[in-house]
Amino acid sequence: MTPFASNLPRRYPGLKPFDRTQSAVFYGRREDAVRLTNMIVQQRLMVLFAKSGIGKTSILQAGSAPSLEQQNFAPVFIRLDNTSMPLTESVGNLLEKHPFTGGRDNTGLRPGQPVTLWERMKRLEFDLDGLPATPVLVLDQFEEVFTLAHSDISRRNFIMELADLVNESMPESIRTGLLQGFQSGDAGLTADIMHWWEKQPDLRVVISIRSDFLHLLDEISPLIPGILRNRYQLQPLNRKQAEEAIALPANAPDGPYASPRFRFQPAAMDQIINFLAGREKEDSQQPADDFSLLKKQDEIESFNLQILCQYVEEKIIGEKKQEGFEVTPVFYGEQKGLEHEIRDFYKKQLQSLPAAYARKTGVELEQPAQMVAIVQRLIEESLVTPNDRRCSMVDDYLIASYPGVSQDFLDVLVDSRLLRKENRLNDFYYEISHDTLLPAVIESRNLRRRQERADQERAEYETKLAEEARRREEVEAQLAAMRKQRRMARMVAVTSIITLLVSLGFGIWFVRDYINSARDQLNIANKNVEAELYGAAIPGYEEIMDHPYRCLVLKHTKPRVIVSDELNIARQLQVIYNTVEDSIAKGDQYFFKDDYVPALRGYYGAKDWQNKYNQLNWKLSPISDSTGRIWRVDSIRIIARFNTLGYRIENARKAMIKEFKIRQRDFEAFNEARVWGQALRNLERMDQLLPDQEVDLDLLKKELNLEENPRDYVHRELKKCRDELKKLNY
């Protein structure tokens, strides 16, 4: 790469959002950008929300901003991340210094009075190329109002002033001041001045916020009643959109860019898209509801796409490829090359966490390397099942389980695109951000475990060597003392005896070493069983069984019988354990697809199998005379999993009831309006939401204040509705 090329812009920005200057290479969001722009133009206030990493900032800056400017709207992008001054003052300063601010209207100036946002927007004049323009205040990453260290007073004042802007209401302080002045006969308050004050500022406000913080907007709805009325949800890229976002920037003629124009071979495009979608080409026709895949098929997150495309572009620049170069799978290293880049991304993001945490909180970590190791264990142990699948975990559990991990640190993991955060009925769940990261996480976990085992074995070996050295020194010291105390006449005899004893001692040590080695290996395998690490325990038992001499030295305990028993126990436990994990995974998959009844079935199934697992653990656990029962598996772990299942069942039940009540309310409205088609659709969804368990049905009945079984109620209303449709010849 030449120094000149290194300073030129890239076709793919990577993790950075697209800015206004990159609109020429912003593809894949054309329809979203059009809809979003139309909503901004037509509505005084609108809310854009999406999960982290979907591309909210990019679509606003590179998608909507150019279209808005063409329609004489001046987009003003504002970040609310300055905690050194009140929010209102910070926003006011940004507005005053913005390039689109062309002049100021000082009509009705109130010297010495505080300037509100409402008044500031009335006085500021915005222009584009010398022509008056309507300002569009884009409040990007609005969640920072609540998550950063803003004072409560600053936050409250800002929201109140924002409410005045979007509600088109004059601030009460200004209205009171004008009224008092008018009543006191202020000559400056002429009819023209009063008319100027009554006119509302013409503007648009866009709030961009992560979907897991959307509930915070509902909390301020008493001040801004229509805050969620006009909202737009940005979804992950689908396959077609992803193909546009990959292929079109590569061939964009406008420039200059650091890379020449290039294109992707169809085979390369298919492989990259399949990789980003979380599946291989050969299983691309597999149904999306296959339980073997904890994936959302053909949903592609922008940040993953940008990581891989940036990798390809930098490789083209580095190898000085010519214009028209065709990217093949061989060029980027096939599937392994894509996985390697994601692995590097995982490693880099882990190492950058301390700096990212310091930027977000202003606090430097005392032991950054130790904290990175803790977070690595959190991701690799708590968010990956023993069967190497993604799973989600509630924030309270993660914070309680890992020392030093706080809500701020979890948010940093989300910002770094390592984790995804989901708000489920007022509980926050975290999971690995995308399936493409899973192989990197698993590889890192396995490497770390191997290193930890090697370190442990090395420490044990060094300890054993040190102990033997200490014993040799003691023997040598004793021999030296004996040599000093014995007469020369008896030295030969004494030496012979000592030599014989030492030889016998080393012989005994040699045999004992075999015994201890076998016992240590057996203990390690037993501890793996206790920790539910059956994948490590079973090969450990099998290795002992494959070394008969090592077992024969344990003749007093008949190790061949013991090892075979322990191996069978581990295999029995593993079978049921995998079934528990599969049932939980099945429930999680449906829960995140908002299919709450199948999710409940999965969770209840997991609960049943968990009971069988617990019973088997009890049956297979021997009883000690002195300490009571010696558990094959730590019973605390089983209890903890029961707790997580309880959380999952409760959350799925709440979600089911909540959606059922919404559907019932809509059904009753359509039923009263005699709109039978809409009423029927709501009833059919209510029928799908009916739970299997009697306890859930009873709870649903109670929540709905029904006198009858909810199933009878729904089926009766379904029949009535279908009869009405038949009368209309549907």
N, C-alpha and C positions, 0 to 999 in steps of 0.2 A: 504494500500500500504506500503510495507516495504521500509526502507531507501535504500536498495540495488536496488530494482526495480525502485525507483524514479530516479536513476541515469542512468538507461539503456535507450537506444534509443527506440523511438516509431515506430510503423509500419506506422503511418500517421503523417506527420510533422505539420499538421494544416495550419496556414496562412504562415508559413515559407516555402520558396521553398525547394525542394529536393536538397541535395548536392551530391557530388561524392560518399560518403560513403553509400548513401541510394539507390543506383541503384538496389539493390536486391529486393526492395519493390516498385519500380517505374513501374507501369503497366498502360495500357490503351493507351499508345502513341507509341506502337511498330512500326507501319507503318510510323508514322510521324518521329520518330527518325531515321529510316533507310533512308527515303528520305532526311531528313535534313543532315545526315552524308554524304551521297553520294554527295550532292551539295557542302558541305564544302570541300570534298576531291577533287572534280573536278574543282571548281571555286576558283580563287584567292580572290574574294570578293563576299559575299552574304549577303542579308538582311533578317532577321527574324522579322516579325511584327505580332502583335495580340493586341486585346483589353487588358486592364488591368485585371489581375486576371485569365487569361486563362492558364498561366503556361510556359511562355517563358524561364525564368531562370531555371526552373525545368527540362525541356526537354534538355536544353543545358548541364546542370551539371550532371544529372542522366541518361539521355537518350543517348546523342551523345558523351559525353566525354569518357566513357568506350570504345565505338566502335572506336573512333579516336585513342585512345592509343593503341588498338590492331593493328591498321594499321600504327603504328609508327608516329603518329601525337601528338604533345604535346600541349594540350589546355591550354591557359593562360587566366584566367578570370580577367577582368579589369573593375572596377567601376570608373566612372569619376565624383565622388562626392566630391573630395578634392578641396576646393576653396581657400585653404591657400597658394597655389603655382601655377605657370602656368601649364596648362594641359600637355604640352609636357614634362616638368620636372617631374610632378607627374607620368605619364605613364612610363617614363624612369627609375625612381627609382623602380617602381613595377617590371619592367622587370629585372633589375639588381639583385634584391633580390629574384626572383622567384626560387622555388626548382628545376624546370626543366632546369634552366640555369647552364650548366655544365662547360663552359670555355669561353675564349675570344680569338679572333683572332686579333692580333695587327699589322697585315700587313698594311703598308702605314699609320702608325699612324701620326696624325697631332697635335702635342703638342700645347696647347694654343688655339685651335680652338673649337668653340661650336659644340657639338655632336648632330646631328639631329637624329630623329627616324629611318630614312633610314640607316644612318651609324651605329647606335646602333644595328639594326637588322642584319646588315652584320657582325658585330664583335661578337655578342653573339652566342654561340654554345649551342643548346638545346639537351638534351638526355633523354631517358627513359631506366632505368635499364642498364645504361652504353652504350647504343647504340644511335648514332645520330638520331635526330628526327626533323621533320618539325614543326616549331611553328605555332599555330593557335591562333591569337589574338582575343579573344572574348570580344568585347566592349559592355558589358551588360548595359541595361537601358541608351542607347545612348542619349535619350531625355534630360538627365541631362546636356549635353553640352550646351543646349540652355535655360533650365529652371532654373538652379542654378546660383549663383552669380559669374560666371566666367567673367573676363574682356573681352571686345571686342577684344583686342590685343591677349590675351591668346587663345581665341576661334578661331580667324582667323589663327594664327600660327599653332595651332594643326591641323586644317582642311587642311591647305596647306601641312603640313608634312605627314598627312595621305594620301593625294592625291598622293604624291611622292611614297609612299609605294605601294598602290594598282594599280597605273598607270604604275608601273615598270619604273620610270624615275628617273635618278640621280638628286638630288637637285641642283638647279641652282648655289647656293653658292659654293658647292663642285666642280661642273664642271668648274666654273670660276676660282677657286683657282688652280685646276690642270692645266688648260690651261695656266694661267699666269706662273706657276712654270715650265711647259714644255718649254714655249717660252723663259724663262730666263735662261734655261740650268741647271735646278736643277738636280744634279747627283743622287739624291735619287729616282727620278721618272724613274725607269727602265721599260723595256717592261713588265716584270712580274708584277710590281706594277700597271702599267696602265691597264693591263689585269684584275688584281684583282678588280680594281675600276669599270671597265665596267660591271662585272658580277653582276646581280641583286640578292638581297636576296630572298631565297626561303621561302615563308610563305603563310599563309591564314589569311584572315581577316573576321570576322563575326560581323555584326552590329545588335544588338537586340534593337528594339524600339517599343514603343506603337503605335498602328495604328492611333490614333488621332494626333500623331506628325509626321506621315510619310511625310506630305507635306514639312516639314523642310529639308528632304533629297533632295527633288526636288530643293530646293533653292540653294543647294551646288553642283548640277549637273554640272554647268559650270566648276568646278574644278575637279570633278570626273564624267565624262560623263556617265559611265555605272553603276552608283551606284544603280539604281533600275532595272537593267536588270535581275539579278539573285536574286529573292526574293521568300520567302516562307511565306505564311500566315497560322498561327496556328489557327485553328477553335476551338470553344467550343467542349467538349466531346459529342459524340453521346451516345445513350443508351447502345450499346454494349461496347464501350470504358469505360463508367462509371461503368458498371457491373464488368469489369476486374479490374478497379482501386479500387473498393470496396472489391471484393471477394478475389483476389489473394494475396494482402499483408497480409490479416488476416490469411492465411494458409501458408505463406512463411516459409520454414523450416530453412533457414539460420538465424543465430542470433548471440548472444543472444538479445532478446527484453524484454521490461518491461512486456509485456502481453504474455500469452501463445497462442499457435495456436488455432484459433477459426474459425467458419464459420457462414454465414448468412443463415437463413431459407429463402426459395424462397418467402414466403409472405412478410418477412421483406425487402428483396432485392427489390421486386416490389414496396412496399410502399415508400421506400427511393428514388428510382429512379423516381417514379411518383411525389413525393414531390419536388425533385430537378428540374424536368422538368417543374414544375409549373402547374401540374394538378393531379387530383385524379385518382385512378384506374378505377372508374366507367366511367369517361369521356375520357379514354385513346384512344378511337376510334374516338373522335370528330375531325372533319376536322380542319386543322391548320389555315384556313382562317376565322374561326368563329369570327365575330366582338365582341362577348361577352367576348373574351379573348384577352387582350393585352399582349400576350406572344409569345415567340419563342419556339414552342413545341420541346421537345426532344433535346434541346441545354442546356447542363449542364456545368456550370462553375466550374473549379477545386476548387476554394477557398471554395465554398459552400459545395462541396463534402467532402473536408478535415475537415471542421468545424464539420460536423455531424459524420464522421468516427472517428475523434479524441475524440468526446464526447462518442461514444460507447466504444472505447478502454479504455479510462480513467475509465469508469464505470466498465468494466471488471476487470481492475487492482484494483480498489478500493474495489470491492466485492470479490476479490481473487478467481475468477473462475478458474476451472481446464482446462487443455488442452482438445480440442475437444468440448468446449462449443458452443452451437448453439444459435445465436442471434435471438430472436423472436420479433415481434412488441410489445409484452407485456413488454419485458425487457427494451426497451428504452422509453416506455410510449405511444406507438401508434403515431398517427398524432400529438397529443397535445405535446408529448415529443419532437418531432422534432421542432415544432413551438416554444416551450419554449426555446430550445437551441439557435435558431435564435434570439429570443427576447433578451436573455442574451447577445448574440454577439452584437446586436444593441446598447444595453445600455452600454456595455463595450467600444465599439468603440467610442461612443459619449464622454464618460468620458476621454478617452485617447487623444482626439483631441488637447488640449492645449500642451501636451508634444510632440505630433507628429509635431505640427506646429513649436514649438521651435527648434526641431531637423532639420526640413527642412529649416527654414529661419534664425535661430540663434537669433530670437526675442522672448522674454518672454511676454506673454499677461498680461496686467495690471489687467484685470478682467476676468479670465478664465471661472468662472462659468457663468457670464453674456454672454460671447461669445458662450459657449456651448448651452445656452438657445436660443440664436438668430439662431444658426445653426440648432437646433432642430426644430424651427418654420419654417425655410426655407425648410427643408425636408418634414415636415408634412403638411405644408399649401400650398406650391407652387408646389410640385412634386407629390401630390395626389389630384385627382379630388374629388368634393363633392360626387360622386358616388363610391368613394373608389377604384379608378383605378390609375395605374401609368401614369404619363404624363412627358413630357420633357419640359425644359425651357432653353432659350438662356442665356448665361453667363451675358450679359449686363444687362438683366432684374434682375437677382438675385443679382448682385453686387449693382445695383441702389436701390433695394427694401429693403435690409437688411444692416443696418449700421455696419461697421467693417468688412464685408465680402469682401475679395479680391480674385484675381485670384489664389494667393498662397494658400489661405484657401480652395478654391474649389478643387485645386489639392491635398491637404491633404485629403479631403473627398474621392477623387478617390483612392488615395494610401491606405486609410483605408478600401477600398472595400464597402463603404457605397453608393457611387455614381458611375455611369458610364458616361464617357465623349465621345461624338460623334462629329466628325468633319464633318459638312455638308456645303459644298461650302463656306469654310472660316469662318463659324460661328460655335461656340462650343455650343452644347446642353448637358444638364445634366439631368439624370434621376436616380431613385433608381436602384441600381446595379442589382437586381434580384427580381423576383416575390416572392421568399421565404421570403424576408425581408418585404414585404408589410403588412402582418398581424401584425408584430411587430410594424411597423411604425403607422398603424391605431390605434392599441391598445394604444400606447404611446400618440398619438394625442388626442384620446378620454379621456384618463385619465388626460392629461394636461388641456384639455378644462373644464372637470368637476372640477378640482382643481381650475382653474382660476375663474369659476363661483362661486364656494364655497367661495373663497377668496373675491370676489366682494360682494357677499351677506353678508358675515361676516363683511366686512368693512362697508357696508351700515347699517347693524343692529347695529354695535358698534357706528356708527355716530348718529343713531337715539336715542340710549340709552344715549349717551353723551348729545345730545340736550335736551332730557327730563330731565336728571339730572340737566342740567344748568337751565332749566325753573323752576324745583322744588326749586332749591337753590334761584332763584330770588323771587319766591313766599314766601318762608320761610323768606327771608331777609325782604321782604315787611311786612310780618306779624309781625316780630320782631320789626320793626320800629313803626308799628301801635300800638303794645302793649305798647311800651315805651311812646308813645304820648297820649294814651287814659287814661282816668281816670279809676280807679278801678270800679267805679259805672256802667260804660258802657261796661265792659269787656265781660259780658255774651252775650249781644246783638251783640256786634261786632264779637265775636267769632262765634255765630250762623250764622250770615250773611256770614262771610268768609267761614265757613264750607259748607254752601249751594252753594256758588260760586265755591268752589273747586270741589264739587261733580258734579255740572253742567259742569265744565271745563273738568273733567275726562270723563264724559259721552259724551261730544262733541268729545273729543280726541279719545274715543273708536270707535265711528261711523266713524270719519274721517280716522282712521287707516284702516278700511275696504275699504273705498273709495280709499285711497292712495295705498293700496295693490293691488287692482284690476287695478288701473291705471298704477302702476309700472309694473305689469305683462304684461299689454297691450303694454306699451312702449317698454319693452324688446322684445316682439314678433315683434313689428314694426321695431325695430332696426335690428333684425335678418333678416327680409325681406329686409331691406335696404342693409344689408351686404351679401345678397344672401344665407343666411343660412336657407333655407326653411325647412330642416329636423328638425331644432330646433324651428322654428317659428310656424309651423302647430300644433305640440303637445301643444305649449304654448296657442294658440287660443282655441284649443279643451278643455284644462284644465279650461279656463275661462268659456267656455260654460257649463261645467259640474258642475259649482258652481253657481246655480241660485241666492242664497242669496247675494253672492258677487256682482252679476250684478244688483240686485234690488236696492242696496244702491246707484247705479249710475243712478237713475231714471231720473235725469235732462238731461243726455246725451243719454238715451236709449241705454245702452251698449249692450243689446242682439242683436239689429240690427247692431250696429257698429262692434261687434266682428264677427258676421256671415259674414258681408261684407268683413272684413279683411281676414278671413279664406278663402273665395272663391278667393280673389285676390291672396293670397299666393299659393293656389293650381294651379291657372291658370299660374302663373309665373313659378312654379316649373316644370310643364309639358314641357313648351317650353325650359326652362333652361336645363333640362335633355337631350332634343333633341339636343341642341347646343353642350353640352359636349360629347354626344355620337358621333355626327358627327365629332368633332375634334379628338376624340379617334380613330374613324374609319380611318380618314385621316392619323393620326400618325402611326397607325399600318401598313398601306400600304407604307408610306414613309420610315419607317425603314426596310421594305422588298425590297426597291428599286423599288416598283411599283408606278411610279410617276403619271400616269394618274388617277388610282383609288384614289390616295392620293389627287389629285386636286379636284376630284368629292366630296370627303369628306369635304375638306376645303371650297369649294364653297357652298356646302349644309349647312355647319355650318354658313357661312356668310349670306345666305338667312334667316336661322332661327334666327340668331342674329338680323337681321333687324326686323323680326316679334317680337322678344323679346323686342327690343327697342321701337317699335310702341305700343306694349301692355303696356310697362312701361309708355309711354307718355299718353296713353288713361286712365290708371288707376290712374295716379298721379293727385291729386286735385290741384286747383289753389288758392293760398293765396292772399288776397287783398294787403297785405303789402310787402311780400317778393317774390312774384312771385310763380312759380310752386314748389310744395313740392314733390320731387321725391320719389316714392315708393322704387326704387332701385337707389343707387348712380350712376348717369350717367357717372361719371369718370371711374367706373369699366367697364362699357360697352365699352367706348372708348378704354380703355386699352386692352380689349379682341379683339376689332377690329384690334388693332395694332399687337397683337400676330398672329391673323389670316392673317394679311397682310404679316408678316414675313414668315409664313408657306407657303402661296401661292407663294410668290416670290422664296423661296428656292426650293419648288417642281418644279416650272416652270424652274428655272435655271438648276436643275438637269436633268429634262426631255430634255431640249434643248441640254445640254452637251452630254448626252448619245446618243441623236438622231444624233448629228454631228459626234460623234465617229463611230456610226453604218453606217452613210452615207459615211464616208471616207473609211471604210473597204469594204462597198458594191462596191464603185467605183473601188477600187483596184481589187477586185475579178471579177467584171464585165469586167474590162479591160483585166484581165488574162484569161477570159472566164471560170472561175471556178464557174459554175452556182449554184451548191449546196450550197456553202458558201455564194454566193451572195444572194440566196433566203432566207437563214436563217437570214441574216442581214436585208433584206427587211421586213420579217415577224415581226421582233422585232421593226422595224421602224413603221410598221402599228399599233402595240400595243401601241406605244408611241404617236400616234396622239391624241392631246387633243380634248375635246368636245367644249370648249369655242372659239368663233370666235376671241376674243382678243388674246388668246394664239396661235391660228393658224396664225394670222397675224404677231405676234412677231416671231414665228418659221419661217415663210416665209421670214421675213426681215433678220433674223440671217443666213439663208441658201442662201440668195441672189437669191431666186427663182422668176421666172416670173409668176408662176401659184400657185394655192392652193397646199400646201404640201400634202393634201390627194389625189388630182388628180395625183401629181407627183409620189407618192408611189404606187398607184394602177396601174398606167401605167407601171412603171418599174416591178411591180409584174407580170403583164400579159406577158411582154416581156421575163422575166426570166423563167416563167413557160412554155412558148412556146419553148424556147431553150431546156429546159429539156425534153419536149415531143419529140423533134427531136432526142434526144439521147436515146429515149425509156425508160425514167425513169417513 
